[in-house]
């Protein structure tokens, strides 16, 4: 009996220790460079903390479209992961911070000496009422065109376009040569919104685009008309099956040299490298015409209230905020570090181009990726744009966008 009691006690203690030595990391990084980057982080973390078990809880779906729904169910149901991926800005603040679901990280950032290691603009996006609620692991750029160098040469592209007029000429040449000119994969609706917000940025300019979400610039303007008309002009250049493809599928059309180019965030660069391409050899890139700014998309991680393994979650958060972790993750992911003291020499030609623009150009928040506006507006805009791709009705689309903007008390005068 005594031996049985001792055995049961040992099992119980081992169970408690095993549970206490876990950390569940929730994300949507399931493919390409993003998955490889995450696994590299996990390998380093477990090397730093022997015996720590990382539960890699991933949910597939571009930009987290499926993961966000699963996460919301868990958070509202009182079953939070220890830490979860979330885009900086309204995606975190509006959904979980103002509803009291997150712990402030300010005191930890101060304790770790991190407060001055991130640009103020990025920490501001991660903050609410003066408190920081998530740690940025990277910065992505949203307004990029990736293109096949082989097809570019075939259609006579001698320089990268800086205007929509120049770009449209190239798209027509690609189409005439038998290629999909501009690939799109909007099976997950955010990709069409991603393209449209870049178009909006080009028509409004960085300053006025940002003012839209402060109520200082009107959605009801000729700039919105011009944005919708420009998107309409692009529709004939898309692949016919765009509604059944993911962003990876659309990017792969460029890789397979079936499409000339694709507008995507620079996670596509990580995807191309994962497929075996080398930057500026098989593929090139340029800023979405006339945007003249940097569309910011930042992946961050926070600490939910009631995290089952809080101390291990803090180990994870401290780690991903370090220079070491950011320099492990970002070259693989196809993104640039959020920290200001990263080792720039280890980043490839594309990422150094992105880092330079991040440091010198105006920054603009993304709608599709949760920085600029609440999820309700982003979701409504995605519905509007995806309907528009089918019916091409500019007036109907504009009216629907005005309704969505009114719901958020944005300026529509």
Secondary structure by P-SEA (a helix, b strand, c coil): caaaaaaaaaaaaaaaaaaaabbbbbccccccaaaaaaaaaaaaaaaacccccccccccccccaaaaaaaaaaaaaacccccbbbbccccccccccccccccccaaaaaaaacccccccaaaaaaaccccccccccccccccbbbbbbaaaaaaaccccccccaaaaaaaaaaaaaaccccbbbbcccaaaaaaaaaaaaaaaacaaaaaaccccccccccaaaaaaaaaaaaaccccccccccccaaaaaaaaaacccccccccaaaaaaaaaacccccccbbbbccccccccbbbbbbcccccccccaaaaaaaaaaaacaaaaaaccccccccccccccccccccaaaaaaaaaaacbbbbbbccccccccaaaaaaaaaaaaaaaacccaaaaaaaaaaaaaaaccccc
